[in-house]
Amino acid sequence: MTAPRTRRPAARAATRRRHAWRTQAPVVAVVALGGAVGASARHAASLWWPTPPGGFPWTIFWVNIAGCAVIGVFMVVITDVWAAHRLVRPFFGTGVLGGFTTFSTYAVDGRGLLAAGEPRTALPYLAATPVAALTAVWLAAWAARRVLKWRQP
């Protein structure tokens, strides 16, 4: 008599990895697509409103503030109001808004201003951006909750 044939642990692990990739592949794809959309919008904004050398990077400052405000409203909407499809949050929240807001460019701009001998421009920019971004997301979420609470019957 022979023992029943069972799958080897390595085969089961490979099956789990394939299954995990199939469930994560759409998420990775929509994040990448959303990131391309958001980064393109940010790039277009920087082309439309360029920053002069040594000047305060107003475009990136306002892009980050606006993006954070939209993130605040978006998170309230998808958590408190709307049961969104599982790919909406990765596409719009992580992809589009993650690509649109750009704290890496914020850091590069700050470093560039310091390297160019513009500390009176760089230091306020480096201090004001995270404070304004956090304030924007908080105020937008607070306002969205107030409006949504007011609209409920």
Secondary structure in CASP SS format (residue, H / E / C, confidence):
PFRMAT SS
TARGET T0000
AUTHOR 0000-0000-0000
METHOD secondary structure of the structure
MODEL  1
M C 1.00
T C 1.00
A C 1.00
P C 1.00
R C 1.00
T C 1.00
R C 1.00
R C 1.00
P H 1.00
A H 1.00
A H 1.00
R H 1.00
A H 1.00
A H 1.00
T H 1.00
R H 1.00
R H 1.00
R H 1.00
H H 1.00
A H 1.00
W H 1.00
R H 1.00
T H 1.00
Q H 1.00
A H 1.00
P H 1.00
V H 1.00
V H 1.00
A H 1.00
V H 1.00
V H 1.00
A H 1.00
L H 1.00
G H 1.00
G H 1.00
A H 1.00
V H 1.00
G H 1.00
A H 1.00
S H 1.00
A H 1.00
R H 1.00
H H 1.00
A H 1.00
A H 1.00
S H 1.00
L H 1.00
W H 1.00
W C 1.00
P C 1.00
T C 1.00
P C 1.00
P C 1.00
G C 1.00
G C 1.00
F C 1.00
P C 1.00
W H 1.00
T H 1.00
I H 1.00
F H 1.00
W H 1.00
V H 1.00
N H 1.00
I H 1.00
A H 1.00
G H 1.00
C H 1.00
A H 1.00
V H 1.00
I H 1.00
G H 1.00
V H 1.00
F H 1.00
M H 1.00
V H 1.00
V H 1.00
I H 1.00
T H 1.00
D H 1.00
V H 1.00
W C 1.00
A C 1.00
A C 1.00
H C 1.00
R C 1.00
L C 1.00
V H 1.00
R H 1.00
P H 1.00
F H 1.00
F H 1.00
G H 1.00
T H 1.00
G H 1.00
V H 1.00
L H 1.00
G H 1.00
G H 1.00
F H 1.00
T C 1.00
T C 1.00
F H 1.00
S H 1.00
T H 1.00
Y H 1.00
A H 1.00
V H 1.00
D H 1.00
G H 1.00
R H 1.00
G H 1.00
L H 1.00
L H 1.00
A H 1.00
A C 1.00
G C 1.00
E C 1.00
P H 1.00
R H 1.00
T H 1.00
A H 1.00
L H 1.00
P H 1.00
Y H 1.00
L H 1.00
A H 1.00
A H 1.00
T H 1.00
P H 1.00
V H 1.00
A H 1.00
A H 1.00
L H 1.00
T H 1.00
A H 1.00
V H 1.00
W H 1.00
L H 1.00
A H 1.00
A H 1.00
W H 1.00
A H 1.00
A H 1.00
R H 1.00
R H 1.00
V H 1.00
L H 1.00
K H 1.00
W H 1.00
R H 1.00
Q C 1.00
P C 1.00
END
